[in-house]
Amino acid sequence: MINVGGRKVDPGEVTEVLRAVAAVRDVAVIEYTRPGGDGSMVAIVARDGEVAAAELREHCRQRLSAFKVPERFI
């Protein structure tokens, strides 16, 4: 589980949502602790085609609660 703002997020749920994107070959969702101690999520995406971070973010926003959307896509 990843702690995001005091809430627990199952990275598997986020991974499953991102793997549903046709241009995503594989993905890993990890916890990132910002300076100051606040936790957030980062999605590391291996692509099979062209897909922008903004598209991935919007895909997640449509399917997940706002706090479950990764802060960054690499």
Secondary structure as GFF3:
##gff-version 3
##sequence-region A 1 74
A	DSSP	beta_strand	2	4	.	.	.	ID=ss1
A	DSSP	beta_strand	7	9	.	.	.	ID=ss2
A	DSSP	alpha_helix	11	19	.	.	.	ID=ss3
A	DSSP	beta_strand	24	33	.	.	.	ID=ss4
A	DSSP	beta_strand	39	47	.	.	.	ID=ss5
A	DSSP	alpha_helix	53	63	.	.	.	ID=ss6
A	DSSP	three_ten_helix	66	68	.	.	.	ID=ss7
A	DSSP	beta_strand	72	73	.	.	.	ID=ss8
###
